[in-house]
Amino acid sequence: MVRIFFSISVFTLIFILNVYSDELKITSNNLEVDRSNKISIFSGDVYVVNQNIKIWSEKLIVKFNNNENEIEEFNAINEVKIVKDEITATGDTGLYFPKSDVINLFGNVEVYENNNYVKCDELFLDIKNSTSIMKSTSSDRVEALINTN
């Protein structure tokens, strides 16, 4: 009897953890919902958090899929900060695609990871495949500080 109860309890706990891992909390000063275009626009001191990512910005446009049951894209505008695992990245604007786990940042981009630092104009970061591309204009080159310790 105890064994059955233990198995049911473990199953219930695993189920609850999986359900709440998809939970997303967004706070802002204002919210505008446009169902016809499947977007929600958060503005004013926006903060997004769940188990996998944290995003700060002044404005955030959340785009949903056609069934409106899955987020396709986060479009963060003005004073963007994204924290994902050990990576902290800032920029003027940013896109995050949760399904593919890709982050794109544009304008005054700075990335910090494990005491390493990169400054550039554009960042394309594929977290799933552990690849990144950093670009800058010809007058402002990519700058990197890499610690080997």
Disulfide bonds with the S-S distance in Angstrom:
none
